[in-house]
Amino acid sequence: MKKGLAYAAIGFLAYIIFAVVLLPADRVYGWIGQSLGAVKLYDVSGTIWSGAARGALIDGRPLRSVKWQIRPWSVFLGKVQIGWSFDNGDSWGKGVAALGMNKMLGLQDVQAQIPVSQLQPMLRLPVQLEGVLAVDVDDLDYDPATQLVTQATGIVTWNDAGVAKVTDASLGTFRLTVTSEDDKILGQLQDGGEGPLSANGNLVLTPDRKWTFQGEVALRDPQRRDVANVLNLLGRPNAEGKIPLQQTGTF
């Protein structure tokens, strides 16, 4: 009798699990969509476990061909991991998001490509930047309570960098290697070595929302007068022909 009850309980539990796993994603979104705040999905298909949306708006930013896949074994590690991807044509991204018991949001194995022009409204710069950002993040932790990134490891590469109506052609490639140390986010800037502009420096972000940057730039190709004119606005070169840069601010 007891063995029969045990089998029945296991069977019932398995039924509940499969029922939840196979819930249609559009039905679940209909139940919880209003609670997702700045996240909106359109033309949802598949299941809650493995689904897709033809379109999405996240904080007003449109994404297309959104897909997700929940990793079931992550639940036993005290967190929920979700593989995700989107494809906007000229921009795309994929990776893994994790939400833990401590309510921290983590990102792992993120790869993305984004035209810099799409980020222009966020940058609030008086000039129009050109080129493409390639993002390769190994690991990142974000605290929703403080809205701060608490640790990060990865590389952000600016390919075919340029400034519209200021530079005549590409400035080359620039790479920011991001690491964490104690409670700081550190970034090391280096150019690719092939462009007309030489640049290197170090960026430091601190938990009190302050940032500092120290570096230097120099003209590698004396034929690029467009680049030389921009550098003249930044300051006078030192004895080595390099212009020191030092900036601080808040974010």
C-alpha positions as semicolon CSV with decimal commas, in nm:
position;residue;x (nm);y (nm);z (nm)
1;M;0,000;0,000;0,000
2;K;0,275;0,244;0,099
3;K;0,475;0,153;-0,210
4;G;0,171;0,221;-0,426
5;L;0,122;0,563;-0,266
6;A;0,489;0,645;-0,327
7;Y;0,459;0,555;-0,695
8;A;0,141;0,759;-0,720
9;A;0,309;1,060;-0,556
10;I;0,607;1,036;-0,793
11;G;0,377;1,006;-1,090
12;F;0,171;1,306;-0,979
13;L;0,487;1,513;-0,921
14;A;0,618;1,419;-1,264
15;Y;0,285;1,519;-1,418
16;I;0,297;1,860;-1,247
17;I;0,656;1,919;-1,361
18;F;0,581;1,828;-1,722
19;A;0,262;2,032;-1,716
20;V;0,457;2,339;-1,605
21;V;0,739;2,275;-1,852
22;L;0,498;2,241;-2,143
23;L;0,287;2,544;-2,060
24;P;0,246;2,754;-2,376
25;A;0,465;3,062;-2,353
26;D;0,195;3,292;-2,491
27;R;-0,047;3,184;-2,217
28;V;0,211;3,241;-1,943
29;Y;0,299;3,582;-2,088
30;G;-0,071;3,669;-2,083
31;W;-0,072;3,597;-1,708
32;I;0,250;3,776;-1,610
33;G;0,307;4,026;-1,892
34;Q;0,181;4,323;-1,690
35;S;0,431;4,251;-1,413
36;L;0,736;4,258;-1,641
37;G;0,751;4,637;-1,642
38;A;0,978;4,764;-1,921
39;V;0,989;4,423;-2,094
40;K;0,725;4,358;-2,363
41;L;0,706;4,055;-2,594
42;Y;0,516;4,021;-2,922
43;D;0,399;3,715;-3,116
44;V;0,512;3,468;-2,848
45;S;0,541;3,097;-2,934
46;G;0,681;2,775;-2,790
47;T;0,673;2,687;-2,421
48;I;0,782;2,860;-2,105
49;W;1,078;2,620;-2,106
50;S;1,186;2,679;-2,465
51;G;1,020;2,961;-2,651
52;A;1,052;3,254;-2,887
53;A;0,908;3,597;-2,959
54;R;0,908;3,760;-3,300
55;G;0,970;4,095;-3,135
56;A;1,043;4,252;-2,797
57;L;1,082;4,592;-2,637
58;I;1,323;4,618;-2,345
59;D;1,327;4,964;-2,194
60;G;1,204;5,097;-2,526
61;R;1,478;4,926;-2,729
62;P;1,345;4,693;-3,001
63;L;1,474;4,337;-3,043
64;R;1,372;4,083;-3,306
65;S;1,382;3,704;-3,326
66;V;1,414;3,661;-2,950
67;K;1,464;3,304;-2,824
68;W;1,513;3,150;-2,479
69;Q;1,592;2,812;-2,328
70;I;1,574;2,747;-1,953
71;R;1,849;2,522;-1,819
72;P;1,668;2,284;-1,580
73;W;1,964;2,164;-1,374
74;S;2,052;2,519;-1,269
75;V;1,755;2,513;-1,030
76;F;1,939;2,261;-0,814
77;L;2,227;2,512;-0,784
78;G;1,998;2,772;-0,631
79;K;1,951;2,985;-0,944
80;V;1,769;2,993;-1,274
81;Q;1,983;3,003;-1,590
82;I;1,833;3,098;-1,925
83;G;2,008;3,078;-2,260
84;W;1,894;3,367;-2,478
85;S;1,953;3,520;-2,820
86;F;1,821;3,792;-3,050
87;D;1,889;3,888;-3,411
88;N;1,811;4,234;-3,545
89;G;2,002;4,179;-3,867
90;D;2,266;4,450;-3,825
91;S;2,291;4,370;-3,453
92;W;2,269;4,040;-3,269
93;G;2,348;3,887;-2,932
94;K;2,347;3,562;-2,741
95;G;2,445;3,440;-2,395
96;V;2,325;3,306;-2,062
97;A;2,138;3,500;-1,793
98;A;2,119;3,377;-1,434
99;L;1,902;3,494;-1,144
100;G;2,014;3,371;-0,802
101;M;1,856;3,350;-0,459
102;N;2,040;3,673;-0,370
103;K;1,842;3,849;-0,648
104;M;2,164;3,930;-0,834
105;L;2,146;3,913;-1,213
106;G;2,438;3,742;-1,382
107;L;2,543;3,723;-1,745
108;Q;2,784;3,463;-1,883
109;D;2,927;3,376;-2,224
110;V;2,776;3,685;-2,387
111;Q;2,862;3,762;-2,749
112;A;2,705;4,053;-2,931
113;Q;2,755;4,289;-3,224
114;I;2,600;4,636;-3,221
115;P;2,646;4,935;-3,454
116;V;2,771;5,228;-3,246
117;S;2,504;5,449;-3,402
118;Q;2,237;5,250;-3,216
119;L;2,396;5,350;-2,885
120;Q;2,419;5,719;-2,974
121;P;2,109;5,825;-2,771
122;M;2,263;5,667;-2,458
123;L;2,606;5,828;-2,510
124;R;2,473;6,185;-2,537
125;L;2,775;6,304;-2,733
126;P;2,781;6,615;-2,955
127;V;2,928;6,410;-3,241
128;Q;2,801;6,106;-3,434
129;L;3,020;5,799;-3,384
130;E;3,064;5,533;-3,650
131;G;3,172;5,170;-3,649
132;V;3,062;4,848;-3,484
133;L;3,101;4,725;-3,126
134;A;3,187;4,359;-3,072
135;V;3,108;4,250;-2,715
136;D;3,255;3,936;-2,559
137;V;3,167;3,906;-2,188
138;D;3,284;3,604;-1,991
139;D;3,107;3,695;-1,668
140;L;2,914;3,992;-1,529
141;D;2,713;4,049;-1,210
142;Y;2,450;4,322;-1,184
143;D;2,277;4,432;-0,864
144;P;1,922;4,555;-0,947
145;A;1,892;4,716;-0,602
146;T;2,183;4,956;-0,660
147;Q;2,171;4,941;-1,042
148;L;2,546;4,878;-1,046
149;V;2,767;4,621;-1,213
150;T;2,956;4,463;-0,923
151;Q;3,203;4,256;-1,124
152;A;3,279;4,196;-1,490
153;T;3,527;4,018;-1,713
154;G;3,534;4,058;-2,089
155;I;3,641;4,254;-2,395
156;V;3,463;4,527;-2,591
157;T;3,610;4,600;-2,935
158;W;3,528;4,907;-3,145
159;N;3,586;4,809;-3,508
160;D;3,611;5,059;-3,796
161;A;3,597;5,342;-3,544
162;G;3,515;5,685;-3,679
163;V;3,346;6,019;-3,617
164;A;3,097;6,133;-3,879
165;K;3,185;6,459;-4,061
166;V;3,509;6,482;-3,860
167;T;3,726;6,193;-3,978
168;D;3,755;6,107;-4,347
169;A;3,806;5,733;-4,293
170;S;3,830;5,469;-4,020
171;L;4,047;5,540;-3,717
172;G;4,116;5,168;-3,677
173;T;4,025;4,926;-3,401
174;F;4,018;4,992;-3,026
175;R;3,984;4,731;-2,756
176;L;3,875;4,771;-2,392
177;T;3,965;4,474;-2,173
178;V;3,745;4,472;-1,861
179;T;3,837;4,309;-1,529
180;S;3,740;4,344;-1,162
181;E;3,954;4,417;-0,860
182;D;3,807;4,438;-0,510
183;D;3,497;4,655;-0,561
184;K;3,624;4,833;-0,873
185;I;3,563;4,773;-1,243
186;L;3,882;4,823;-1,444
187;G;3,922;4,878;-1,817
188;Q;4,245;4,875;-2,018
189;L;4,226;5,055;-2,353
190;Q;4,453;4,964;-2,645
191;D;4,440;5,033;-3,015
192;G;4,480;4,757;-3,271
193;G;4,812;4,891;-3,396
194;E;4,705;4,933;-3,757
195;G;4,508;5,261;-3,761
196;P;4,620;5,624;-3,792
197;L;4,546;5,690;-3,423
198;S;4,750;5,542;-3,140
199;A;4,564;5,524;-2,807
200;N;4,601;5,354;-2,471
201;G;4,482;5,415;-2,118
202;N;4,316;5,287;-1,804
203;L;3,957;5,331;-1,688
204;V;3,842;5,284;-1,327
205;L;3,477;5,267;-1,213
206;T;3,405;5,279;-0,839
207;P;3,089;5,190;-0,640
208;D;3,024;5,557;-0,559
209;R;2,945;5,603;-0,931
210;K;3,268;5,784;-1,013
211;W;3,502;5,713;-1,302
212;T;3,853;5,816;-1,392
213;F;4,047;5,772;-1,715
214;Q;4,418;5,824;-1,772
215;G;4,581;5,763;-2,105
216;E;4,746;5,911;-2,409
217;V;4,682;5,945;-2,781
218;A;4,914;6,012;-3,072
219;L;4,907;6,048;-3,450
220;R;5,050;5,736;-3,612
221;D;4,992;5,841;-3,973
222;P;5,108;6,201;-4,044
223;Q;4,915;6,196;-4,372
224;R;4,583;6,192;-4,190
225;R;4,531;6,563;-4,141
226;D;4,170;6,502;-4,034
227;V;4,297;6,307;-3,732
228;A;4,568;6,566;-3,663
229;N;4,305;6,842;-3,651
230;V;4,104;6,649;-3,391
231;L;4,414;6,584;-3,178
232;N;4,499;6,955;-3,183
233;L;4,174;7,014;-2,993
234;L;4,281;6,774;-2,718
235;G;4,606;6,945;-2,624
236;R;4,974;6,976;-2,707
237;P;5,189;6,666;-2,756
238;N;5,474;6,595;-2,518
239;A;5,837;6,526;-2,612
240;E;5,735;6,177;-2,731
241;G;5,467;6,316;-2,958
242;K;5,183;6,190;-2,737
243;I;4,896;6,389;-2,588
244;P;4,822;6,296;-2,224
245;L;4,454;6,254;-2,131
246;Q;4,302;6,264;-1,783
247;Q;3,929;6,277;-1,725
248;T;3,699;6,218;-1,428
249;G;3,322;6,208;-1,395
250;T;3,017;6,036;-1,255
251;F;2,769;5,789;-1,400
